């Protein structure tokens, strides 16, 4: 491999530093076939040549005993100069006792005069140059040329090596510069490079002699692996403090820091920093905090939510979502009478088991997927209503949720009417619940949609009435058919005077609007009695029944003594 490379590129340059002319000529003749040889007669001349041609010199053959400047002084200068220290040195001398001191002084090999073994000299030159060229290749893979920190690949390999011998508690730290691309675009790459070098030097200084290493992982991202959580946080704080006092030409920088405390060694090193970066990325746009700690519970929650989002379509297709029905009873007569039901969704996941609606409903509301789920519920509820109508001769009205996302569907009315037509139902059979919070979003659109739905014959229920402040104002512009009292008022009415008064207020509003009230969350006889005394007509809650799967709700219908159209 090396011979092939030598054949396709210029000869390597060797500097011979020898004060005796005959020795210079001998060495020149030995080396000339394989190398380009340049000569210096003393140490000072050698240093002058090296200052000019350091980048092109591959090897120095150095005599020790010379006038003006001796070889030991040349070794010292080479060792202390970063540019010159990369050039290997072979000492040539008659003094056998000088070998140890030369090696200690920085020499890489030792050749004894006289030069009566040319093949040995060539072999040693080739070996030393080979070793240094390979070292340069390794060094270039180890370090980032701009900052001098480790490269990402070497950083993680280094961690894997030191992990074989250490069980100390360690922290993974990720530092990122907010909007670094804008700094490059506005102030130029030279300013950006200056910032990166300053951050790198600050990291290096702060690590100091501590047990830790660092790398530049990406353009503006730095990784630090250091011992102990308190030390990790302290290092991050010191770097932030140091950088806050640094001023550049025009650019203002803001560092974000994510810390993964006490890394879990059961995970691969790359994952330690993925977790720290999650914490770091969570600070984007947050100008009140610069440091965030990775929370494994929050991360697990995020992964869980991602799993639910990924599995939603499949679960709809396989009907893993199951519609339950909670009965609503009229209490305005002598005895409670079944009047209708509310459709409630449950998720029987094939692997995760029953998933609480509190886990997936807010998630799907936040990302817009609730629209798919709502349509699924509408279809399933209509099928059951049609089935019960065929079996019992009456249609049991069922309330279904219409989310704020559905309101913006231009085909909402036609979609709902299509479901009813397909199942032989009317608009009296499917009641539409709109949560109060939706009334604060795009009021004009909501008013238009509600009016259109009511014109088509649908009955509109305002769900969770009283949970917000917007509904009182909206009631003056949006016609509704039913108020559903927020269940928190009902649950607290026996122990909280304020909640009791709010229940009375909702009843007063319903009388003013001349619409019935559905009280949710009724669990006790005392609650039922108070609500009935207030004039509440319809009750829903565990006092009568928990939400039931379709087959159990059907059994309830079958047991109902007075199941007739007049009830509904």
Phi and psi in degrees as a GROMACS rama.xvg file:
@    title "Ramachandran Plot"
@    xaxis  label "Phi"
@    yaxis  label "Psi"
@TYPE xy
-66.3189  -37.492  UNK-2
-64.0462  -40.4813  UNK-3
-61.8927  -44.2196  UNK-4
-63.3496  -38.2454  UNK-5
-65.3848  -29.7893  UNK-6
-75.1462  -18.2503  UNK-7
-113.155  10.8986  UNK-8
-143.075  167.486  UNK-9
-62.2557  154.741  UNK-10
-63.3228  145.85  UNK-11
-67.4858  150.854  UNK-12
-100.198  130.251  UNK-13
-118.489  129.594  UNK-14
-97.0877  119.997  UNK-15
-100.066  119.552  UNK-16
-111.606  102.609  UNK-17
-152.054  126.383  UNK-18
-79.6252  -20.2981  UNK-19
-91.6255  123.766  UNK-20
-60.1295  -42.745  UNK-21
-62.6207  -37.4249  UNK-22
-68.7175  -37.0208  UNK-23
-61.3302  -43.0086  UNK-24
-66.477  -40.8339  UNK-25
-60.4604  -50.3007  UNK-26
-62.887  -39.0215  UNK-27
-60.8735  -42.9007  UNK-28
-65.3836  -39.1743  UNK-29
-64.8812  -40.1032  UNK-30
-90.0202  -18.7705  UNK-31
-59.0747  -33.5037  UNK-32
-65.6311  -35.3308  UNK-33
-105.669  -18.0379  UNK-34
-135.276  156.298  UNK-35
-86.9799  123.072  UNK-36
-108.092  129.562  UNK-37
-121.49  153.294  UNK-38
-128.066  151.706  UNK-39
-133.97  143.173  UNK-40
-91.1849  -13.3787  UNK-41
-155.471  175.194  UNK-42
-64.9446  -37.7803  UNK-43
-65.5088  -42.7218  UNK-44
-62.5962  -38.0103  UNK-45
-62.4525  -45.6127  UNK-46
-62.7317  -40.886  UNK-47
-61.2571  -44.0984  UNK-48
-62.5078  -42.5392  UNK-49
-65.3714  -35.5903  UNK-50
-61.6369  -31.7735  UNK-51
-87.4067  -34.9653  UNK-52
-124.986  24.6125  UNK-53
-56.1991  -38.687  UNK-54
-67.2184  -22.4294  UNK-55
-103.267  -8.66538  UNK-56
-87.2094  127.483  UNK-57
-98.5483  -18.444  UNK-58
-161.331  145.961  UNK-59
-118.402  125.561  UNK-60
-101.536  115.253  UNK-61
-121.805  119.523  UNK-62
-77.2597  150.683  UNK-63
-90.8866  -44.6642  UNK-64
-92.1735  104.068  UNK-65
-145.534  156.004  UNK-66
-77.1401  170.019  UNK-67
68.7158  -61.6881  UNK-68
-146.41  124.962  UNK-69
-81.7067  173.764  UNK-70
-66.3348  -33.6524  UNK-71
-63.4569  -39.1221  UNK-72
-66.6782  -38.6106  UNK-73
-61.8156  -42.4988  UNK-74
-58.641  -44.1246  UNK-75
-61.9887  -44.7977  UNK-76
-63.1271  -42.4309  UNK-77
-64.3344  -40.1056  UNK-78
-66.0638  -34.2097  UNK-79
-88.3763  -14.8949  UNK-80
-98.4948  122.787  UNK-81
-61.0185  -40.2311  UNK-82
-68.4925  -35.6694  UNK-83
-85.0106  -24.1619  UNK-84
-66.681  -17.0687  UNK-85
-77.8533  -9.39168  UNK-86
-94.6244  123.088  UNK-87
-69.1433  152.011  UNK-88
-128.671  129.648  UNK-89
-111.394  120.334  UNK-90
-80.1564  136.307  UNK-91
-120.982  122.482  UNK-92
-160.607  161.845  UNK-93
-87.7478  -15.9041  UNK-94
-85.3783  104.114  UNK-95
-64.3819  -28.5474  UNK-96
-72.1773  -11.751  UNK-97
-84.7512  -4.22853  UNK-98
-63.0189  -48.6888  UNK-99
-64.1561  -46.4275  UNK-100
-65.2147  -32.5922  UNK-101
-68.1227  -44.2295  UNK-102
-62.7147  -42.7731  UNK-103
-65.1175  -30.2773  UNK-104
-77.5944  -8.15478  UNK-105
123.357  -1.91714  UNK-106
-70.5023  152.024  UNK-107
-100.366  -20.2692  UNK-108
-159.403  176.915  UNK-109
-144.335  127.347  UNK-110
-122.403  128.828  UNK-111
-91.8471  134.198  UNK-112
-73.3844  155.615  UNK-113
-77.9254  168.905  UNK-114
-91.2158  69.3931  UNK-115
-99.2907  7.85033  UNK-116
-133.24  75.0874  UNK-117
-55.9417  -38.5028  UNK-118
-64.2426  -35.8565  UNK-119
-66.8269  -42.6136  UNK-120
-60.9047  -46.8304  UNK-121
-62.4636  -41.3669  UNK-122
-63.4075  -41.4457  UNK-123
-68.819  -40.072  UNK-124
-61.456  -44.8137  UNK-125
-64.1494  -41.7167  UNK-126
-64.6043  -46.0634  UNK-127
-65.4783  -43.6294  UNK-128
-62.7862  -42.2164  UNK-129
-57.3403  -48.1905  UNK-130
-60.1139  -42.7138  UNK-131
-71.4192  -36.5072  UNK-132
-66.1828  -39.0472  UNK-133
-66.2818  -38.7692  UNK-134
-62.7266  -39.9956  UNK-135
-63.5753  -39.603  UNK-136
-62.6636  -42.5488  UNK-137
-64.7087  -43.9075  UNK-138
-60.6784  -38.969  UNK-139
-67.3851  -29.7116  UNK-140
-80.5479  -23.9459  UNK-141
-77.0064  -42.5457  UNK-142
-118.74  146.953  UNK-143
-76.6649  121.849  UNK-144
-62.7072  -25.8344  UNK-145
-79.2376  -43.7843  UNK-146
-105.501  -18.0772  UNK-147
79.744  -4.04654  UNK-148
-77.8034  168.164  UNK-149
-64.0672  153.47  UNK-150
-76.7104  163.218  UNK-151
-59.5776  -48.5752  UNK-152
-61.7924  -44.5653  UNK-153
-68.1155  -36.888  UNK-154
-55.7242  -49.3099  UNK-155
-71.4783  -33.1786  UNK-156
-65.9575  -40.2588  UNK-157
-60.8175  -45.3744  UNK-158
-58.641  -44.3173  UNK-159
-61.4775  -34.366  UNK-160
-71.3667  -48.2982  UNK-161
-70.5144  -23.8485  UNK-162
-67.7777  -19.2719  UNK-163
-67.5491  -23.3447  UNK-164
-120.776  6.58977  UNK-165
-135.185  140.977  UNK-166
-125.829  21.3277  UNK-167
-66.4013  149.396  UNK-168
-70.9946  127.679  UNK-169
-125.842  154.902  UNK-170
-117.261  143.337  UNK-171
-106.08  124.764  UNK-172
-121.743  133.67  UNK-173
-118.925  129.383  UNK-174
-118.277  135.446  UNK-175
-137.594  145.881  UNK-176
-95.3197  123.613  UNK-177
-63.9098  126.983  UNK-178
53.3045  44.3762  UNK-179
-63.2203  -33.1179  UNK-180
-61.4172  -30.802  UNK-181
-70.3748  -33.4807  UNK-182
-61.8886  -45.0484  UNK-183
-63.3001  -41.5515  UNK-184
-70.2749  -39.8746  UNK-185
-84.9914  -43.5136  UNK-186
-106.747  -7.21885  UNK-187
96.8992  156.903  UNK-188
-68.9947  -27.7244  UNK-189
-65.0652  -39.42  UNK-190
-66.2225  -42.6822  UNK-191
-61.1365  -42.3934  UNK-192
-63.4561  -38.8954  UNK-193
-61.5041  -41.1405  UNK-194
-63.784  -44.7757  UNK-195
-62.3705  -42.2788  UNK-196
-64.9089  -38.0317  UNK-197
-66.6724  -42.8189  UNK-198
-62.0278  -43.4789  UNK-199
-62.1008  -44.3193  UNK-200
-66.7164  -35.1908  UNK-201
-66.4309  -42.1712  UNK-202
-60.2938  -46.3927  UNK-203
-60.4512  -44.2735  UNK-204
-64.8328  -41.2646  UNK-205
-70.8755  -33.9323  UNK-206
-67.4075  -41.5827  UNK-207
49.3571  -125.916  UNK-208
-91.7155  4.15598  UNK-209
-69.2069  163.295  UNK-210
-80.4859  94.4814  UNK-211
-173.375  156.153  UNK-212
-136.683  163.857  UNK-213
-144.508  157.984  UNK-214
-146.601  161.856  UNK-215
-98.4571  109.338  UNK-216
-82.8031  -37.2639  UNK-217
-143.914  -172.598  UNK-218
-49.7077  -48.4739  UNK-219
-128.924  26.4065  UNK-220
-121.632  131.535  UNK-221
-120.612  140.034  UNK-222
-111.994  137.817  UNK-223
-128.515  133.454  UNK-224
-120.73  113.047  UNK-225
-143.022  166.207  UNK-226
-82.6852  142.599  UNK-227
70.1928  132.046  UNK-228
-63.0798  -42.3205  UNK-229
-66.0878  -39.0662  UNK-230
-66.8338  -38.3826  UNK-231
-60.8632  -46.4581  UNK-232
-64.5327  -38.7938  UNK-233
-65.2852  -41.233  UNK-234
-61.4171  -45.2552  UNK-235
-60.2156  -43.4701  UNK-236
-63.544  -40.4956  UNK-237
-67.704  -38.8506  UNK-238
-65.5043  -43.4745  UNK-239
-61.9743  -41.8503  UNK-240
-64.4045  -43.3351  UNK-241
-62.8061  -44.2883  UNK-242
-71.3382  -27.275  UNK-243
-66.9026  -23.5863  UNK-244
-93.3787  3.87874  UNK-245
-96.3324  132.295  UNK-246
-115.139  134.186  UNK-247
-105.434  -177.409  UNK-248
-52.0635  -59.2044  UNK-249
-137.261  -24.9996  UNK-250
-72.5796  137.994  UNK-251
-105.359  126.293  UNK-252
-111.938  150.97  UNK-253
-134.798  120.882  UNK-254
-93.2913  138.217  UNK-255
-109.355  138.506  UNK-256
-129.109  127.278  UNK-257
-115.624  133.958  UNK-258
-123.937  125.812  UNK-259
-101.817  103.384  UNK-260
-77.1782  138.548  UNK-261
47.112  72.8976  UNK-262
-54.3401  147.929  UNK-263
-87.8705  110.227  UNK-264
-72.1082  -5.74819  UNK-265
-75.0389  -18.7219  UNK-266
-94.4839  154.071  UNK-267
-69.6525  154.086  UNK-268
-54.6767  -38.0871  UNK-269
-58.4826  -34.6788  UNK-270
-71.1423  -31.1808  UNK-271
-56.792  -43.4484  UNK-272
-81.7611  -25.5927  UNK-273
-60.9068  -40.724  UNK-274
-68.0085  -42.3877  UNK-275
-62.8288  -36.8221  UNK-276
-69.182  -33.2956  UNK-277
-58.4141  -44.5217  UNK-278
-63.4321  -42.4416  UNK-279
-62.9664  -47.2864  UNK-280
-64.9657  -27.0842  UNK-281
-65.7388  -13.3779  UNK-282
-91.3981  -0.504824  UNK-283
-57.4247  128.323  UNK-284
78.511  -2.66034  UNK-285
-95.5358  104.761  UNK-286
-95.5101  12.086  UNK-287
-101.807  -17.4566  UNK-288
-133.597  148.196  UNK-289
-118.276  -15.374  UNK-290
-124.932  133.797  UNK-291
-135.073  144.977  UNK-292
-105.836  136.923  UNK-293
-64.4634  132.282  UNK-294
-113.503  109.754  UNK-295
-63.7375  -34.7851  UNK-296
-65.904  -42.3419  UNK-297
-65.5182  -36.9254  UNK-298
-67.0196  -42.9947  UNK-299
-60.3791  -38.5011  UNK-300
-64.023  -40.905  UNK-301
-63.0151  -44.3757  UNK-302
-63.375  -38.3404  UNK-303
-62.9438  -44.2244  UNK-304
-64.1616  -40.2291  UNK-305
-62.4707  -36.6134  UNK-306
-64.4732  -43.6248  UNK-307
-62.9371  -42.2892  UNK-308
-62.8017  -43.6554  UNK-309
-64.5096  -35.2685  UNK-310
-89.558  -4.93855  UNK-311
-60.893  -51.9685  UNK-312
-60.022  -42.9328  UNK-313
-62.9255  -39.8018  UNK-314
-69.5854  -33.1345  UNK-315
-65.5045  -44.5793  UNK-316
-61.0134  -39.9913  UNK-317
-94.8619  7.23536  UNK-318
58.0158  39.1243  UNK-319
-74.2955  -22.0705  UNK-320
-79.229  129.677  UNK-321
-121.018  131.689  UNK-322
-89.0715  122.325  UNK-323
-100.594  160.746  UNK-324
-129.246  121.905  UNK-325
-103.287  122.361  UNK-326
-66.1159  148.304  UNK-327
-116.959  132.043  UNK-328
-115.501  136.463  UNK-329
-80.4237  132.69  UNK-330
-121.387  16.9708  UNK-331
-85.3807  -2.53919  UNK-332
-106.474  -163.395  UNK-333
-71.0245  -32.366  UNK-334
-138.351  152.352  UNK-335
-62.0897  139.891  UNK-336
-129.274  133.698  UNK-337
-63.6554  124.481  UNK-338
-112.696  -38.049  UNK-339
-169.393  -166.953  UNK-340
-150.833  161.674  UNK-341
-113.037  132.735  UNK-342
-82.4036  125.072  UNK-343
-125.599  135.2  UNK-344
-91.6675  141.298  UNK-345
-130.135  150.691  UNK-346
-119.59  110.027  UNK-347
-98.7195  87.4393  UNK-348
-72.0784  137.029  UNK-349
-65.1307  -22.0091  UNK-350
-115.408  -35.2813  UNK-351
-92.8072  -6.96843  UNK-352
78.734  -157.959  UNK-353
-70.4869  125.7  UNK-354
-107.165  130.837  UNK-355
-65.5937  138.281  UNK-356
-57.7303  -28.172  UNK-357
-63.936  -18.7196  UNK-358
-85.2916  -43.3169  UNK-359
-101.859  -26.5982  UNK-360
-63.3514  -53.6839  UNK-361
-60.6526  -35.2359  UNK-362
-62.2082  -48.1486  UNK-363
-72.9903  -29.1155  UNK-364
-65.9794  -37.5165  UNK-365
-70.5648  -31.3197  UNK-366
-108.028  4.8724  UNK-367
88.7738  -7.06  UNK-368
-70.7167  -11.5313  UNK-369
-60.1114  -26.304  UNK-370
-60.808  -42.4242  UNK-371
-62.17  -41.8991  UNK-372
-68.7308  -39.9953  UNK-373
-59.0979  -45.8427  UNK-374
-62.4504  -37.6285  UNK-375
-62.196  -44.9646  UNK-376
-64.022  -42.2302  UNK-377
-57.4715  -45.5919  UNK-378
-63.6289  -47.299  UNK-379
-66.5032  -41.9744  UNK-380
-64.0038  -42.243  UNK-381
-62.6102  -39.8494  UNK-382
-59.1435  -44.1892  UNK-383
-69.5429  -41.5004  UNK-384
-58.5141  -43.4417  UNK-385
-64.1164  -40.8556  UNK-386
-62.6722  -46.4177  UNK-387
-67.6272  -32.0038  UNK-388
-64.2058  -43.1936  UNK-389
-64.352  -39.1456  UNK-390
-79.4044  -43.3437  UNK-391
-105.176  -7.36327  UNK-392
81.7855  0.513064  UNK-393
-133.143  150.382  UNK-394
-96.1402  122.579  UNK-395
-90.243  113.685  UNK-396
-63.1202  141.443  UNK-397
-128.015  131.971  UNK-398
-86.2785  133.058  UNK-399
-124.775  152.354  UNK-400
-82.5633  138.154  UNK-401
-117.099  109.205  UNK-402
-81.0484  169.782  UNK-403
-63.3933  -26.1736  UNK-404
-70.0928  -39.36  UNK-405
-62.4723  -32.5966  UNK-406
-57.4291  -30.1625  UNK-407
-91.4557  5.83166  UNK-408
-80.0068  113.794  UNK-409
-63.7808  -18.1947  UNK-410
-103.536  17.4851  UNK-411
-56.9581  -51.528  UNK-412
-61.7925  -47.2512  UNK-413
-63.9538  -35.0515  UNK-414
-65.4143  -46.3208  UNK-415
-64.9554  -43.4267  UNK-416
-64.0758  -35.1592  UNK-417
-64.0938  -40.0461  UNK-418
-63.8294  -43.3449  UNK-419
-63.2639  -44.0643  UNK-420
-63.0574  -41.8264  UNK-421
-61.4326  -30.3028  UNK-422
-105.497  7.26813  UNK-423
68.3393  36.1781  UNK-424
-113.72  171.202  UNK-425
-118.856  172.588  UNK-426
-67.8598  -13.3136  UNK-427
-76.8489  -15.7891  UNK-428
-89.4821  -22.1428  UNK-429
-119.536  107.531  UNK-430
-89.2127  141.887  UNK-431
-110.332  117.265  UNK-432
-96.7872  127.649  UNK-433
-118.059  119.291  UNK-434
-64.0754  144.126  UNK-435
-55.6904  -36.5275  UNK-436
-60.3322  -27.0325  UNK-437
-68.9969  -20.7805  UNK-438
-72.5683  -14.1751  UNK-439
-92.9934  -6.49774  UNK-440
-101.348  120.196  UNK-441
47.7182  70.2954  UNK-442
-58.34  -39.9344  UNK-443
-60.995  -45.2018  UNK-444
-64.2326  -42.1848  UNK-445
-62.2843  -44.9203  UNK-446
-58.9026  -43.9004  UNK-447
-61.722  -45.6486  UNK-448
-66.0105  -47.0248  UNK-449
-62.1821  -43.1777  UNK-450
-62.5693  -42.6517  UNK-451
-62.8929  -41.5843  UNK-452
-65.1496  -42.4325  UNK-453
-68.0479  -35.0505  UNK-454
-62.437  -30.4553  UNK-455
-81.1292  -7.35311  UNK-456
108.279  -2.22458  UNK-457
-72.2875  147.203  UNK-458
-100.514  134.12  UNK-459
-108.603  127.406  UNK-460
-109.518  130.686  UNK-461
-88.0311  112.846  UNK-462
-84.6393  150.925  UNK-463
55.399  38.9781  UNK-464
-63.5375  131.74  UNK-465
103.155  -9.01871  UNK-466
-78.6265  -14.549  UNK-467
-138.916  -178.544  UNK-468
-99.8331  -10.6253  UNK-469
-76.2371  -27.5873  UNK-470
-67.6234  -33.7774  UNK-471
-59.0268  -42.6853  UNK-472
-68.4761  -41.3426  UNK-473
-67.8847  -28.0504  UNK-474
-61.5435  -23.4868  UNK-475
-75.787  -16.4992  UNK-476
-119.93  -20.541  UNK-477
-112.247  118.152  UNK-478
-74.3504  135.709  UNK-479
-130.658  167.042  UNK-480
-112.305  -22.6756  UNK-481
-147.198  141.624  UNK-482
-105.391  129.78  UNK-483
-106.198  113.923  UNK-484
-69.4426  134.251  UNK-485
-56.5899  127.083  UNK-486
-64.9379  -20.6402  UNK-487
-62.9858  -35.0133  UNK-488
-64.5838  -43.2363  UNK-489
-65.4181  -43.3779  UNK-490
-65.1098  -30.2348  UNK-491
-101.405  0.82812  UNK-492
-65.2827  -26.6627  UNK-493
-83.0011  -15.9373  UNK-494
-123.127  -2.96335  UNK-495
-135.091  111.739  UNK-496
-60.9187  -35.3916  UNK-497
-62.7935  -45.6687  UNK-498
-63.091  -38.5886  UNK-499
-62.3193  -43.7425  UNK-500
-64.269  -36.7138  UNK-501
-66.3652  -37.9274  UNK-502
-60.9125  -42.2153  UNK-503
-62.9777  -39.4016  UNK-504
-63.6712  -43.5731  UNK-505
-60.6708  -40.2919  UNK-506
-65.5083  -38.426  UNK-507
-62.8046  -41.6996  UNK-508
-64.439  -41.5105  UNK-509
-63.1014  -37.5428  UNK-510
-67.7868  -38.2948  UNK-511
-64.5041  -38.8329  UNK-512
-84.7653  -12.2125  UNK-513
61.338  47.4139  UNK-514
-129.073  150.493  UNK-515
-73.312  160.96  UNK-516
-116.73  134.106  UNK-517
-103.94  121.735  UNK-518
-96.9437  118.562  UNK-519
-93.1873  158.175  UNK-520
77.1175  21.837  UNK-521
-77.6683  124.133  UNK-522
-126.825  -13.5155  UNK-523
-128.857  154.663  UNK-524
-61.7777  -37.9772  UNK-525
-63.1587  -39.034  UNK-526
-63.193  -45.6996  UNK-527
-59.0193  -44.8085  UNK-528
-63.4091  -44.0549  UNK-529
-64.949  -45.5445  UNK-530
-62.5791  -39.8851  UNK-531
-65.159  -39.2059  UNK-532
-66.4997  -26.9157  UNK-533
-78.1612  -15.1294  UNK-534
102.801  12.0565  UNK-535
-67.9504  135.227  UNK-536
-96.8248  -31.029  UNK-537
-130.018  136.34  UNK-538
-122.629  141.502  UNK-539
-138.911  132.333  UNK-540
158.284  178.059  UNK-541
-67.9173  -15.0948  UNK-542
-59.1808  -38.2641  UNK-543
-95.3989  -48.5307  UNK-544
-168.717  142.898  UNK-545
-77.1311  167.627  UNK-546
-59.4862  135.941  UNK-547
-117.679  143.023  UNK-548
-63.3254  161.513  UNK-549
-55.8066  -41.0921  UNK-550
-67.7713  -35.8449  UNK-551
-73.6663  -34.9651  UNK-552
-65.0364  -35.584  UNK-553
-64.6843  -38.115  UNK-554
-63.5785  -37.5195  UNK-555
-62.7783  -42.6209  UNK-556
-61.3921  -40.0945  UNK-557
-65.6708  -32.3115  UNK-558
-83.6103  -14.2443  UNK-559
-64.0153  126.555  UNK-560
-72.2433  -33.2344  UNK-561
-122.285  70.7266  UNK-562
-97.3499  97.7385  UNK-563
-144.95  165.045  UNK-564
-59.6563  -29.5388  UNK-565
-66.9313  -21.773  UNK-566
-69.9442  -25.549  UNK-567
